[in-house]
Amino acid sequence: MDDTAAKRIDDEIAEVCGTLNATAGRLVALIAQALESGAYAVAGIHSAEQWVAWTCGVSPGRARRLVAMARRLGELPETRAALEAGELGEDQVAVICHHTPSAYDAEAAIVAREATVGQLQRILSRYRFDEPESAQPPSAEGRPEPEEPEPEAAEPAEPEPRRVSFGFTDEGQWRLSALLPPDEAALVERALAAARQAIFGGDADSADTPAKVSWADALVALADTYLGGEGVARPHHDRHLVLFHL
């Protein structure tokens, strides 16, 4: 596939994703209105999540996520605006809503624009919500009011294993091994493929290539490019070159 066709596909995917994101933002806003007005409380429906699953034709898991987003986005105006503008996806916003205190809304929205969902999960999971400042005030009889049970929340997913190891073997060669989540692995693979193709300015697998270009050549080229300063100078939207650090 030539570069023009690839760019056209990338551009169209970006446009479609922007539309999907904005539509998800509108859906979440409507769910928030239903929560506030009680419009979801119809005969036979026992919860907002059940109503969303039935009305929207989505799975119970996605219904819970949409309701959680609708309940939180009122206190996350920057994130809400980015979703409604199509700049952030539903999965990204769900991670922000789950992990981010309102005081860090703007920072989280900025980070999310440049991060994959997996990266965002790892970054934002470090945030902690403040504990309540004081206990609940006592009732007229002098006893504390019983606390309302909190709604059952989904257990946060275990972070995917990720590690890199390297060093010299007994034979004096240098070995590199990496284990990454799929999203980060795709970035690294894309960076290697781009470096491999760029070595000869064309298709590294073509029969016309003077010598077979190996993945080792691509890895060394990435290191050389980055240490030479080109990788640092590139704009952040070229993520396939910037986010791969040796």
N, C-alpha and C positions, 0 to 999 in steps of 0.2 A: 504494500500500500504506500502511495506517495505521500509526501508531507502535506500537500494541499487537501487530500481526502481525509487524512488523519485530523487536520486542524478543523475541517468542516464538521466532522463527527464530534470532536471535543467541544466545539462552539455550540452545537445543537444540544448536546447532553447538558452543558452548563445552563442553557436557556430553559430546557425542560425541568431540570432540578430546581432552578429558581422559581419556576411556576409552581412546582409541587410544594416547595418550602412555604411560599406565600399562601398557598391554599391550606396547608396544615396550620399556619398561623391564624387564618380566618376560622377554621374549624375549632381550634382551641379557644378563640375569643367567643364563639357561639356557645361552646360548652360552659365557659365561665359565666355567661349570661344566664344559662339554664340553671347553674348552681346557685347563683345569686337570687334568681326569681322563684326557684322551686319548680320550674317547668318540667323537670325530670320526674317529679313525684306523681306518676300516673298509676292507674289501677294495674296491679300485677307486677309492678316494678319495686324492688326492695332497696335499690341503691343507685347512686349516680353512675357507677361503673356498669351496672347491669343495663341501665338505660342507654348508655353510650354504645355498648356492645350490640344491643338490639337495633338502635336507631341507625348507627353507622355501618353495621354489618362487619364489625371487626372482632378479632379474638379477645377473650377476657383480659389477656396480658396487655394488649395494646390499649384496650379501654381503660385499664388502671393507669397506664402511663399518660394517656390523654387527660384524664381527670386530674392526676397529680400535677401536670403542667398547667392546667387551667386554674388550679388552686394557688399555684406559686407565682405565675407570671405577673400577677398584679403588683408584686413587690420587686419584680425584676424588669423595670421598664426598658433598659437598654437591650436586654436579651429578647424581650417581646418584640421590640421594634425591628431587631435584626431578623427575627423569624418572619414577621409580617412583610418585610422588604425582600424576602427570599434569599437573604445572605447567610443564614444558618439553617441547617436541616433539623428535622424532628428529633433524630437520635442525638444530635449535638445538644439541642435545647433540653432534652430529657435528662442528660447528664448534668447540665448546669443546674436545673431545677432540683435534682436529687442532692447535689453536693454543696452548692454555693450559697452562703449567707448573703442577704440583700446588700450589705455594705460592699461586697466585692462584685456586684453585678456588672459594672462597666468593664472591669479588668477581665472577667470571665468571657464576656462577649467579644472582646478584642482577641484574646487567646484563641477562642473557638474558631474564629475566621481563618486561622492559619494552622489548625490542628485537625488530625483525624479523630474519630470518636474514641479509639483506643488510647491515643495520646492524651486526650482531654480527660478521660476517666482517671488516668494515672496522675495527672497534674492536679485536678480539682478534688480528688479524694483526700488531699492533705488538709483541706479546709475543715474547720470545726464550728458547729453552731454554738452560740453562747448558752450557758445554762440559765435557767430562770433566776432572776435576782433574789426573789424571796419566796417563801412558802405561801400557799393559798391562804387568804385571810380566814379567820375562824367564823363560824356561823353564829347566829344569835344565841344559840345555846352554849357557845364557847368551845364547840368542837369543830375541828377542821371539816370543811365540806369534802365529801368523797370526790376524788379526782375522776374525771371522765376517762374511760379507757381510750388510749390512742388507737387510731385505725391501724390495722395490721399492714405493715409495709413489706414489700418484697425484699428478700435478703440481697444485699449487694453482691454482684458477681465477683468471684475470686479473680484477682488480676492474672492475666495470662503470663506464663513464664517467659522471661527475656534475659538473655545473658550473652556475653561475648568473651571468648578466651583466646589467648594467643601466646606463642612462645616457641623456643627452639626445640627441635626433636634431637634424639640421640645421634642422628646422622648429620646434624648441623644445619638442617633446613628449618625454615620458619613456617609454622602451621597456624592457621586462623580458623576458628569455629564460632558460629553464631546461632542462637535460637531466638527467634523474634515472633511476635504476633503477626497474623496475616497482613494487617494494614501496613505495618512498618516493613515487613518483608517485601511487600509490593513496591514500596518506595526504594528500597535498596536494590531490588532486581531491576527496576526501571533505570536507576542511576548507572548500574553496571552495563545495561544494554545500550544506554545512550553513549557511555564512554567507549564501549567496544565499537559501536558504529562510527563514532567520530574519529577514531584513530586513522582510518583511511578516507574519511570524508564521504563514506558511502555505506553500502551494505556489507557488513563484516562477514556474512555468510555467502556472499556472491562468489561464483566461480572465477570472476575476474580479479578478485583480491590477490595481490602478489604473494602474500603468506597468510596462513590461517591465523586469525586473531583469536587468542584464547581469553577466557574469563580472567585469568591471571593478569594478562596484559591490561584488561579493562580496570581491574582493581588497582594496579600500580599507576595507571593513568589518572584515576580518581585522586589518589593520594598526591601525586605530583601536581595536579591542577589545584587542589585545595591548598597545599603548602605554598604554591606559587602565588597565592593571593586571588586567583580568579574566582575560586569558590566563595570566598568571603565577599567579593565585590558584587556578586550576582544578586539581582532582586529576589525577594523572598518568594515570589510566586513560582520561581523555578525550584520548587521544593525537591525535585528528584536529584538536584545537585547540592542543595544547601543542607539538607537534613541528614546527610550521610557523613558521619564523623569517624575517623579512624583514631 
